[in-house]
Amino acid sequence: MAEKSAIVLLSGGLDSATTLAIARSEHFQCYALTFRYGQRHDREIDAAKKVAESLKVVEHRIIDIDLSVFGGSALTDSNIDVPKNRAGLGDSCEIPMTYVPARNTIFLSYALAWAEVLGAFDIFIGVNTTDYSGYPDCRDEFIKAFEKTANLATAAAVTGKGQYVIHTPVISMTKAQIILKGTELGVDYSLTHSCYDPDRQGRSCGRCDSCRLRLKGFAEAGLKDPIEYTK
C-alpha cells in the first residue's frame, strides 16, 4: 500500500514528538511544521529540529509568526510571569496564564494550507486532555469543529478530492502512557523540550506546569527523564 502524506505539528515537546512517531508507525510520509510564534525562548525550536531529523521527516518547515504583538500569555509577554508550583495543576476549571490565545486554531490553519498544497488530507496534532492544563483548544470538541471547518473551507474538500482528518492520537492518554508509547516507537526524549521558562543554558526549570506534568509522567512510567533540570 502506498504511503499517504500527513502534516504533523511539531513543537519539540514530548506530546508532539510521540505524535510524529505514531504517524510514522501508521505509514504516513510526514511533513513537520513548527512555529516561531514570538515565544519567550527558542529552545523548543532547536528541539523540534532535532526531533524532526531523528524521526526522518520528509520535510520540516519552521514558520515565523508573531503572536507577541497581541500578548495575553506568559509565553509571549515577558511582563507576565510564568506560573511556578501552581496549586491547581491539572485543574480543567482554570485557564492558566500560559494559554496563548487562539494558538492551535492558527497552527492548524497553517497546517491545513500546507496540506492542501501537498494534496494531503491528514493532519496530526499532539493535543492532550487527560493531563489537562486548562487549554480550551486542546479539547476534542474543538478538534472536531476545526475538522468540519476544514472540509467546508478548502477547494480540495468541496470539489471532492478528499476529506480532511485531524488526528489526535495522544488526546486521551496520560503522560505516562504517552512516554511509554513513544519509547516503544523509538522516540529519543533527550531531544525534546517541555519547559515554559528554561534558563540561559536551556535547562528546564522543573517548576512550571509543563515540567511538572512531564516529570510526573516519567515517574509514573517508571523511567528517568533524560533532560537536564536546574534543580
ZAKOLKE-608065 format. One record per residue (C-alpha): y negated, z, x negated; residue in one letter. Coordinates in pm, 1 decimal. Each point is the difference from the previous one (the first is absolute). Example, Ala and Ser with C-alpha at 12.3 -4.5 7.8 and 13.67 -1.06 7.14 Angstrom:
# ZAKOLKE-608065
py / pz / px / residuo
450.0 / 780.0 / -1230.0 / a;
-344.0 / -66.0 / -137.0 / s;
END
This chain:
# ZAKOLKE-608065
py / pz / px / residuo
0.0 / 0.0 / 0.0 / m;
-339.1 / -96.7 / -137.4 / a;
-232.7 / 284.8 / -77.6 / e;
-305.8 / 45.2 / 218.5 / k;
-339.3 / 95.5 / -135.2 / s;
-175.5 / 325.0 / 83.1 / a;
-331.4 / 162.9 / -77.5 / i;
36.4 / 360.1 / -117.8 / v;
-300.7 / 230.6 / -6.6 / l;
28.1 / 187.1 / -329.3 / l;
-222.3 / 298.8 / -74.1 / s;
187.9 / 122.3 / -305.8 / g;
128.2 / 310.5 / 180.8 / g;
361.7 / 94.6 / 61.8 / l;
4.5 / -110.8 / 367.2 / d;
-122.0 / -353.0 / -72.2 / s;
218.5 / -31.6 / -310.8 / a;
305.2 / 94.3 / 205.2 / t;
-106.2 / -239.7 / 274.6 / t;
-19.5 / -281.0 / -255.2 / l;
348.7 / 85.4 / -127.6 / a;
134.6 / -1.8 / 356.3 / i;
-157.0 / -340.5 / 67.9 / a;
166.2 / -137.0 / -313.6 / r;
333.1 / 151.7 / 102.3 / s;
-32.1 / -189.3 / 329.0 / e;
-25.6 / -324.2 / -198.2 / h;
-368.0 / -71.2 / 48.0 / f;
-203.9 / -177.1 / -265.0 / q;
-278.8 / 253.3 / -33.6 / c;
-368.8 / -62.6 / -44.4 / y;
-176.3 / 326.5 / -76.2 / a;
-355.1 / 72.8 / 111.8 / l;
-209.9 / 283.3 / -143.8 / t;
-361.7 / 93.8 / 70.9 / f;
-275.7 / 127.9 / -222.4 / r;
-194.6 / 127.6 / 298.3 / y;
-257.3 / 231.6 / -152.6 / g;
238.8 / 289.7 / -49.6 / q;
-101.6 / 273.8 / -244.0 / r;
236.9 / -109.0 / -276.1 / h;
196.7 / -302.7 / -123.3 / d;
312.3 / 195.3 / -90.7 / r;
186.5 / -125.2 / 306.2 / e;
-91.6 / -361.7 / -81.9 / i;
163.4 / 37.0 / -341.4 / d;
304.6 / 152.7 / 168.2 / a;
23.1 / -287.0 / 248.7 / a;
-4.9 / -252.8 / -285.1 / k;
287.2 / 179.4 / -173.8 / k;
204.5 / 33.9 / 319.8 / v;
-50.8 / -366.7 / 89.4 / a;
115.6 / -107.0 / -345.6 / e;
295.4 / 239.3 / 2.8 / s;
121.4 / -123.6 / 339.6 / l;
-59.0 / -364.8 / -91.8 / k;
-226.3 / -122.2 / 277.4 / v;
-70.8 / -371.5 / 27.2 / v;
-374.4 / 61.1 / -18.7 / e;
-225.8 / 304.1 / -4.6 / h;
-358.4 / -31.1 / 117.7 / r;
-263.2 / 270.1 / -37.0 / i;
-284.1 / -45.6 / 248.1 / i;
-346.2 / 148.3 / -46.0 / d;
-168.5 / 137.4 / 309.2 / i;
-244.3 / 289.3 / 17.4 / d;
54.3 / 256.3 / 272.4 / l;
-214.8 / 245.9 / -195.8 / s;
-307.5 / -171.5 / 146.9 / v;
91.5 / 170.3 / 326.9 / f;
129.7 / 327.5 / -146.5 / g;
139.9 / 247.9 / 248.8 / g;
297.6 / 96.3 / -217.6 / s;
64.9 / 224.5 / -297.5 / a;
183.4 / -295.0 / -157.1 / l;
-305.2 / -227.6 / 0.9 / t;
-294.2 / 241.5 / -17.1 / d;
-37.0 / 218.0 / -310.2 / s;
-229.3 / 233.4 / 193.7 / n;
294.9 / 109.0 / 217.8 / i;
249.8 / 231.7 / -167.2 / d;
367.2 / -90.4 / 11.3 / v;
171.4 / 283.6 / 194.3 / p;
225.6 / 215.2 / -217.0 / k;
267.4 / 250.8 / 104.8 / n;
-77.6 / -79.3 / 363.8 / r;
157.3 / 246.9 / 242.6 / a;
61.3 / -267.7 / 264.1 / g;
219.5 / -223.1 / -213.7 / l;
212.1 / -217.6 / 229.3 / g;
-196.1 / 100.5 / 309.6 / d;
-35.3 / -320.6 / 203.4 / s;
-269.9 / 156.3 / 219.1 / c;
-252.2 / -5.7 / -281.9 / e;
-133.6 / -314.5 / -166.6 / i;
-84.2 / 92.7 / -360.9 / p;
-300.6 / -124.6 / -197.2 / m;
232.3 / -223.3 / -203.7 / t;
34.7 / -232.3 / 299.6 / y;
-177.7 / -328.5 / -82.7 / v;
-149.3 / -154.2 / 316.7 / p;
195.3 / -307.4 / 117.2 / a;
171.3 / -41.6 / -338.4 / r;
341.6 / -114.7 / 121.0 / n;
-156.7 / -229.2 / 259.3 / t;
-195.9 / -169.8 / -277.8 / i;
295.1 / -14.8 / -239.5 / f;
233.1 / -144.6 / 261.8 / l;
-259.7 / -261.2 / 92.7 / s;
-11.6 / -121.4 / -360.1 / y;
380.4 / 1.3 / -15.0 / a;
11.3 / -203.9 / 320.3 / l;
-241.0 / -257.9 / -140.3 / a;
209.8 / -43.9 / -315.3 / w;
321.1 / -12.2 / 202.8 / a;
-136.0 / -281.2 / 216.9 / e;
-100.0 / -203.0 / -306.1 / v;
342.8 / 51.6 / -158.5 / l;
187.5 / -75.7 / 321.2 / g;
150.2 / 348.8 / -3.9 / a;
53.3 / 199.7 / 318.9 / f;
99.7 / 336.4 / -143.0 / d;
-235.7 / 272.6 / -119.2 / i;
119.0 / 332.6 / -143.4 / f;
-210.4 / 315.9 / -7.2 / i;
105.3 / 345.2 / -120.0 / g;
-149.4 / 211.7 / 277.9 / v;
176.3 / 327.9 / 70.5 / n;
-24.4 / 244.5 / 289.6 / t;
265.4 / 260.8 / -72.9 / t;
-204.2 / 164.4 / -276.8 / d;
-305.2 / -80.9 / 209.5 / y;
-337.6 / 68.4 / -159.8 / s;
-213.3 / -68.9 / 305.4 / g;
-74.7 / -370.3 / -48.6 / y;
-14.3 / -184.1 / 335.6 / p;
61.7 / -338.3 / -165.8 / d;
343.7 / 110.1 / -122.3 / c;
143.1 / 35.9 / 350.4 / r;
257.9 / -232.4 / 153.0 / d;
-231.9 / -61.2 / 297.9 / e;
-262.5 / -145.2 / -231.8 / f;
250.9 / -220.3 / -182.9 / i;
133.9 / -143.6 / 326.9 / k;
-353.8 / -65.5 / 122.4 / a;
-90.1 / -180.8 / -322.8 / f;
317.9 / -208.0 / 17.6 / e;
-94.0 / -107.8 / 351.8 / k;
-349.9 / -87.8 / -117.9 / t;
140.0 / -200.0 / -291.9 / a;
202.4 / -214.2 / 236.7 / n;
-304.4 / -60.9 / 220.6 / l;
-250.6 / -66.7 / -276.3 / a;
167.9 / -248.3 / -235.3 / t;
46.0 / -374.0 / 22.9 / a;
352.7 / 27.0 / -139.5 / a;
109.3 / 230.4 / 281.5 / a;
-175.8 / -167.7 / 293.2 / v;
128.8 / -345.0 / -102.7 / t;
357.9 / 126.1 / -5.4 / g;
66.3 / -8.1 / -374.3 / k;
123.5 / 358.3 / 5.7 / g;
-63.4 / 355.3 / 110.4 / q;
-140.4 / 262.5 / -233.3 / y;
194.4 / 319.1 / -57.9 / v;
-154.5 / 308.7 / -160.3 / i;
278.2 / 191.1 / -177.0 / h;
-30.7 / 376.8 / -47.9 / t;
331.6 / 95.5 / -160.9 / p;
-101.4 / 351.1 / -109.5 / v;
-202.0 / 97.6 / 307.0 / i;
249.5 / 255.9 / 132.0 / s;
142.4 / 120.8 / -332.3 / m;
-84.2 / 332.0 / -161.1 / t;
-144.6 / -17.3 / -349.4 / k;
334.9 / 115.8 / -135.2 / a;
180.9 / -281.6 / 181.3 / q;
-252.2 / -252.4 / -131.1 / i;
49.3 / 120.7 / -356.7 / i;
380.0 / -5.5 / 27.9 / l;
-6.7 / -349.8 / 148.7 / k;
-231.4 / -126.2 / -272.3 / g;
213.8 / 160.1 / -269.1 / t;
303.0 / -175.3 / 146.4 / e;
-189.3 / -330.7 / -18.1 / l;
-114.7 / 51.3 / -357.0 / g;
-363.2 / 98.0 / 50.0 / v;
-149.6 / 151.5 / -314.1 / d;
-215.9 / 275.1 / 145.5 / y;
-151.6 / 75.1 / -341.7 / s;
-204.9 / -317.9 / 55.8 / l;
-142.5 / 116.9 / 332.8 / t;
-311.9 / 201.0 / 75.1 / h;
-79.3 / 205.9 / 308.8 / s;
-283.8 / 237.8 / -90.7 / c;
-335.2 / -22.7 / 177.3 / y;
-186.8 / 167.0 / -285.0 / d;
157.1 / -53.8 / -344.2 / p;
-170.1 / 118.6 / -318.1 / d;
-149.8 / -232.2 / -260.3 / r;
338.5 / -35.4 / -168.5 / q;
151.2 / -118.2 / 329.3 / g;
202.5 / 316.9 / 50.8 / r;
61.2 / 105.1 / 359.5 / s;
-168.6 / 315.3 / 130.7 / c;
303.2 / 141.7 / 183.8 / g;
-225.7 / 155.9 / 265.1 / r;
-121.4 / -281.6 / 227.4 / c;
196.1 / -86.1 / 314.7 / d;
162.0 / -304.4 / -157.4 / s;
117.6 / 186.8 / -310.1 / c;
136.0 / 287.1 / 205.5 / r;
195.0 / -228.7 / 234.2 / l;
135.7 / -188.5 / -299.7 / r;
106.9 / 316.9 / -181.9 / l;
157.8 / 134.3 / 318.5 / k;
193.6 / -324.8 / 37.9 / g;
140.1 / 7.2 / -353.0 / f;
94.7 / 366.0 / 37.3 / a;
183.3 / -66.2 / 327.1 / e;
173.6 / -301.2 / -155.4 / a;
119.1 / 220.9 / -284.5 / g;
-174.4 / -217.1 / -258.1 / l;
-273.8 / 55.2 / -257.8 / k;
-324.8 / -186.4 / 49.8 / d;
-35.6 / -210.1 / -318.1 / p;
-381.3 / -20.8 / 0.3 / i;
-237.5 / 235.7 / -184.7 / e;
-203.2 / 268.4 / 177.4 / y;
-297.8 / 197.8 / -127.3 / t;
159.6 / 334.1 / 80.8 / k;
END
